[in-house]
Amino acid sequence: MPVFQNNIVSKLPKMGTSIFAVMSQMSFEHNAINLSQGFPDFDISPELIELVNKQMINGRNQYAPMLGVPELREAISQKVKDTYSIFYDPDKEITVTAGATEALFSAISSFVRDGDEVIVFEPAYDAYVPAVMLNGGMVKYVTMKFPDYHIDWDEVKKMISHKTRMIIINSPQNPTGSILKKEDLQALEKITSNTDIIILSDEVYEHLIFDNNVHESICRYPKLAERSMVVASFGKTLHATGWKMGYCLAPENIMAEFRKSHQFVVFACNTPVQYAIAEFLKNKENYIHLNDFYQQKRNYFVKLVSGSRFKIIPCSGTYFQLLDYSEMSDENETDFAIRLTKEFKVSSIPVSVFYHKPVNNFVLRFCFAKKEETLEKAAEILCKI
């Protein structure tokens, strides 16, 4: 068709296609084992499928309320109370979203204005920065310290200015698998005390935390919770990433603003799926053992690759394992990831792409949310390199 000749000025001039889409497409083209994009290759609960089907047959197929169906919001409220001993009002403080990414975008859009500064910790999940930029905000980057990816809170304190509108945290953290500890949340509380700073806490891997660690949710800290939006994902919790179903928690005054953006981004989310999840959550057994399930997968994958030349960087949460290839090649992370996909038929994600300026630590991210046979095939290849 004819090309529009007017000058188009991109709002995201430096943003290309997401690395997840790029590596997954490359994996498909080269028939590689896809350990790049974070999604399970095993089936979700047959019971949950049956519940969705039942809701469809029962006619639950039209628009849901903008806030989410009451049954699901009530189930979320109970789940949060059981998990973190804090009550969120299902009518005023909980909103069901079209996945965590929509929740993150709506949260940022609700509060970030032209010239506002947002602190982001990198390597950072790639949805944060574009949303800030689209809303006219300025990103201030704090680099987590390699190899354990801890945060220097003195450095964060120096970043705070009168323009700081938001701090975005993510624990368990994608892509590193690191977690925030009690002292981290205490430091954050101290830094934000007596300020108007909003905290956006990405907690989509809340139930994927290992080695008897406790997930230090913002919800556990009242002085932080009162200024925070917490984003969670049923895609991660229920192995159903394609359903794009999540939610946001926030105190009433913050949630009121969140909903103003949310209603115009998506308005309503999948109705039969909401009713089905509400019923599924009534049985706590459907989610409280996820840490054990994924820890076994992590341990199995680590055991399989322990005979390789890769060095294993400890993973405390998520379903991503970082492997250090510094003894194998001096190629930068992107080049090595591409070669690994094309020549050896295993795809991964270079961690360097999660920085605003690529940092080459010779580390790749591998997703272990896979069947045992998938992990075995991938590890066999990795051990031969």
C-alpha atoms as one frame of an Amber mdcrd trajectory, in Angstrom:
protein
   0.000   0.000   0.000   1.177   3.634  -0.391   3.563   4.899   2.290   2.407
   7.830   4.395   4.914  10.596   3.590   4.523  12.810   6.639   7.438  12.915
   9.084   6.776  10.374  11.843   8.672  11.100  15.032   8.918   7.969  17.145
   8.136   8.247  20.845  10.452   5.262  21.411  13.220   5.829  18.841  15.686
   3.417  20.422  13.221   0.625  21.112  13.147  -2.351  18.779  11.287  -5.637
  18.988  11.404  -7.269  22.421  14.353  -9.614  22.925  11.881 -12.308  23.976
  10.158 -12.199  20.592  13.484 -12.039  18.740  15.031 -15.049  20.466  11.832
 -17.109  20.329  11.528 -16.456  16.592  15.183 -17.358  16.100  14.651 -20.494
  18.145  11.728 -21.463  15.896  13.638 -20.736  12.675  16.608 -22.858  13.724
  14.593 -25.615  15.398  16.325 -24.930  18.708  15.203 -25.879  22.202  13.592
 -22.705  23.495  14.844 -21.844  26.976  14.673 -18.143  26.173  11.118 -16.892
  26.650   9.677 -17.537  30.093   6.762 -19.890  29.607   6.129 -23.501  30.676
   6.022 -26.232  28.027   3.883 -28.478  30.243   0.100 -28.518  30.623  -1.839
 -26.498  33.152  -4.259 -28.098  35.606  -7.005 -30.114  33.840  -9.328 -29.021
  36.649  -8.747 -25.376  35.748  -9.457 -26.076  32.072 -12.715 -27.757  33.089
 -13.677 -24.782  35.232 -13.154 -22.376  32.322 -15.198 -24.614  30.056 -17.965
 -24.787  32.665 -18.103 -20.988  32.911 -18.312 -20.663  29.126 -21.137 -23.197
  28.941 -22.896 -21.362  31.774 -22.934 -18.188  29.666 -20.221 -16.187  31.407
 -18.987 -14.833  28.064 -19.788 -11.101  28.067 -17.973  -8.104  29.535 -16.793
  -8.433  33.104 -16.913  -5.436  35.441 -14.005  -3.065  34.909 -12.650  -3.875
  38.390 -12.827  -7.625  37.791 -15.594 -10.021  38.749 -16.445  -9.754  42.488
 -15.804 -13.459  43.107 -12.225 -13.198  41.868 -11.459  -9.998  43.756 -12.756
 -11.616  46.921 -10.621 -14.717  46.255  -7.548 -12.528  45.718  -8.244 -10.654
  48.947  -8.425 -13.937  50.860  -5.284 -15.270  49.180  -3.311 -12.146  50.086
  -4.593 -12.252  53.673  -3.626 -15.928  53.983  -0.187 -15.310  52.488   0.851
 -11.946  53.953  -1.576 -11.330  56.838  -2.854  -8.072  55.364  -6.372  -7.224
  54.183  -7.016  -5.518  50.837 -10.619  -4.450  50.290 -11.861  -6.358  47.200
 -14.062  -3.442  46.136 -11.690  -0.530  46.680  -8.139  -1.918  46.667  -7.987
  -4.767  44.116  -8.251  -4.611  40.326  -8.029  -7.554  37.938  -5.806  -6.799
  34.932  -5.012  -8.189  31.508  -1.777  -9.696  32.734   0.997  -8.106  34.750
   2.308  -6.071  31.819  -0.966  -4.176  31.520  -0.951  -3.615  35.264   2.572
  -2.216  35.109   1.713   0.090  32.214  -1.472   1.339  33.845   0.340   1.889
  37.141   3.097   3.939  35.536   0.630   5.856  33.344  -1.428   6.781  36.390
   1.335   8.652  38.194   4.249   9.540  35.918   4.057  12.952  34.253   6.415
  14.933  32.009   9.724  15.427  33.766   9.041  13.034  36.634  11.933  10.769
  37.552  11.540   7.020  38.028  14.245   4.866  39.605  14.727   1.483  37.938
  17.115  -1.256  39.016  18.982  -2.966  36.212  19.261  -5.457  34.693  15.531
  -4.691  34.502  12.541  -6.421  32.943  11.993  -4.647  29.656   8.419  -3.380
  30.227   9.303  -0.685  32.765  11.411   1.814  30.851   9.232   2.132  27.695
   6.154   2.814  29.827   7.977   5.540  31.729   9.235   7.120  28.513   5.816
   7.007  26.821   4.452   8.996  29.746   7.170  11.641  29.531   9.124  10.416
  32.533  12.879  10.254  32.954  14.528   7.019  34.038  17.311   7.025  36.605
  19.174   3.720  36.556  20.697   1.963  39.536  22.881  -1.001  38.605  22.639
  -4.024  40.876  26.009  -5.419  41.899  27.278  -8.485  40.057  27.453 -11.432
  40.671  24.742 -11.655  43.365  22.808  -8.655  42.015  22.334  -6.884  45.321
  21.252  -3.242  45.627  23.477  -0.520  47.080  20.888   1.548  48.945  23.353
   4.368  49.593  23.534   4.742  45.827  19.741   4.787  45.631  19.562   7.478
  48.300  21.822   9.704  46.222  19.481   9.273  43.237  16.490  10.711  45.080
  15.520  14.253  44.110  12.466  16.487  44.319  11.512  15.105  40.903  11.472
  11.455  42.006   7.920  10.224  41.448   8.325   6.435  41.534  10.674   3.590
  42.417  10.117   0.268  40.644  11.222  -2.898  42.412  11.006  -6.518  41.286
  11.399  -9.521  43.564  11.965 -12.339  42.823  13.795 -10.544  40.047  13.637
 -11.147  36.318  16.168 -11.717  34.768  18.584 -12.460  37.636  16.643 -14.745
  39.993  17.796 -12.622  42.952  15.465 -11.639  45.793  15.021  -8.671  48.090
  15.591  -9.390  51.758  14.164  -7.862  54.913  16.997  -5.349  55.195  16.340
  -4.228  51.615  12.710  -3.404  52.362  13.730  -1.668  55.569  16.210   0.466
  53.629  13.542   1.308  51.043  11.138   2.279  53.818  13.714   4.589  55.366
  14.589   6.228  52.041  10.976   6.925  51.066   9.795   8.065  54.501   8.409
  11.609  54.472   8.341  11.737  50.663   5.601  11.545  48.024   7.359   8.718
  46.194   5.137   5.935  44.859   6.501   2.389  44.850   5.608  -0.040  42.085
   6.393  -3.568  43.228   6.499  -6.244  40.529   5.880  -9.503  42.411   4.764
 -11.815  39.624   7.086 -14.596  40.851   5.919 -14.308  44.473   5.329 -18.066
  44.807   8.530 -19.096  43.041  11.063 -18.605  45.813  13.553 -21.218  46.944
  15.819 -22.576  49.682  13.418 -21.773  52.542  13.571 -18.061  51.800  10.502
 -15.933  52.515   9.085 -13.636  49.864   9.448 -10.166  51.331   6.401  -8.649
  49.720   5.722  -4.935  50.041   2.461  -6.132  51.611   4.360  -7.206  54.718
   5.476  -3.625  55.441   2.552  -1.293  56.307   4.498   1.943  55.846   5.549
   0.790  52.389   2.193  -0.733  51.484   0.431   2.591  52.031   2.407   4.150
  49.165   2.670   1.083  46.915   1.069  -0.729  44.014   1.733  -4.476  43.968
   1.476  -6.323  40.667   0.900 -10.095  40.528   0.378 -12.655  37.770  -1.907
 -15.655  37.464   0.052 -16.535  34.329   3.067 -17.374  36.490   1.133 -18.860
  39.395  -1.133 -21.099  37.302   1.286 -21.941  34.419  -1.070 -20.097  32.050
   0.958 -17.227  30.587  -1.193 -17.102  27.450  -4.296 -16.152  29.408  -2.784
 -12.749  30.295  -4.471 -12.506  33.666  -3.080 -10.623  36.649  -4.050  -8.100
  39.278  -2.964  -4.995  41.149  -3.181  -4.247  44.870  -3.071  -0.709  46.261
  -4.634   1.417  49.002  -7.898   3.093  48.000  -6.525   6.534  47.103  -3.829
   5.056  44.838  -6.136   2.431  43.351  -8.652   5.114  42.377  -5.996   6.674
  40.128  -4.839   3.296  38.803  -8.361   2.457  37.676  -8.630   5.677  35.685
  -5.828   4.442  33.423  -6.776   0.777  33.504 -10.286   1.381  32.196  -8.978
   3.014  29.030  -6.148   0.559  28.414  -8.267  -2.591  28.509 -11.497  -1.861
  30.451 -12.426  -5.493  31.161 -10.592  -8.822  31.233 -11.536 -12.340  30.157
 -14.787 -13.156  31.928 -14.965 -16.990  32.035 -11.301 -17.223  33.023 -11.891
 -14.860  35.949 -14.749 -16.953  37.314 -12.732 -20.134  36.843  -9.685 -18.790
  38.678 -11.897 -17.566  41.516 -13.166 -21.089  42.041  -9.712 -22.630  41.583
  -8.171 -20.422  44.283 -10.548 -21.778  46.908  -8.186 -24.734  47.227  -4.856
 -23.412  48.551  -3.171 -26.607  47.407  -3.409 -25.224  43.889  -0.694 -22.650
  44.560   1.053 -23.001  47.935   3.491 -25.703  46.756   4.793 -23.862  43.705
   8.086 -23.107  45.415   8.783 -26.827  45.876   7.676 -27.627  42.331   9.993
 -25.099  40.726  12.865 -25.640  43.151  12.932 -29.256  42.030  13.104 -28.100
  38.419  15.871 -25.633  39.220  17.857 -28.277  41.074  17.380 -30.782  38.269
  18.551 -28.347  35.602  21.550 -27.270  37.711  22.490 -30.914  38.259  22.229
 -31.624  34.537  24.520 -28.740  33.556  26.964 -29.134  36.445  29.253 -31.145
  34.199  29.441 -28.372  31.621  31.919 -25.509  31.312  29.225 -23.044  32.350
  29.487 -21.557  35.849  26.224 -21.514  37.817  25.080 -18.237  39.376  22.780
 -18.923  42.358  19.053 -18.541  41.650  16.828 -17.713  44.642  13.544 -17.297
  42.774  11.693 -17.062  39.413  12.090 -19.862  36.868  15.287 -18.518  35.348
  18.802 -19.814  35.832  21.810 -17.659  34.950  24.861 -19.385  33.517  28.285
 -17.754  33.202  30.161 -18.712  30.014  33.305 -16.636  30.669  35.544 -19.720
  30.558  34.154 -20.708  27.171  34.200 -17.567  25.054  35.050 -13.865  25.041
  32.105 -13.067  22.737  29.611 -10.543  24.013  26.406 -11.972  25.428  24.179
 -11.284  22.434  26.621 -12.797  19.932  27.131 -15.878  22.080  23.368 -16.313
  22.595  22.800 -16.093  18.844  25.560 -18.594  18.122  24.238 -20.918  20.812
  20.853 -20.849  19.092  22.052 -21.228  15.508  24.923 -23.670  15.956  24.016
 -25.651  19.060  20.192 -25.396  18.905  19.556 -24.100  22.415  18.175 -20.588
  22.840  18.626 -18.304  25.841  18.457 -14.606  26.660  21.578 -12.426  27.014
  21.328 -10.552  30.311  23.122  -7.543  28.784  19.937  -6.513  26.934  18.280
  -5.751  30.279  20.606  -2.746  30.768  20.140   0.661  29.112  23.792   0.416
  28.095  24.834  -3.212  27.522  26.950  -4.626  30.350  28.867  -7.730  29.362
  29.262 -10.092  32.322  29.296 -13.190  30.059  25.964 -14.347  31.451  22.918
 -15.902  29.761  19.436 -16.537  31.162  17.824 -19.956  30.733  14.192 -20.769
  31.567  13.774 -24.045  33.475   9.947 -24.014  33.512  10.055 -27.004  31.188
   9.396 -30.721  31.112  12.238 -32.905  32.346  12.854 -34.249  28.848  13.193
 -30.693  27.516  15.747 -29.827  30.196  17.600 -33.083  29.578  17.911 -32.467
  25.843  19.074 -28.900  26.380  21.572 -29.853  29.103  23.032 -32.635  26.972
  23.869 -30.062  24.322  25.184 -27.508  26.802  27.504 -30.072  28.369  29.099
 -30.814  24.983  30.056 -27.222  24.199
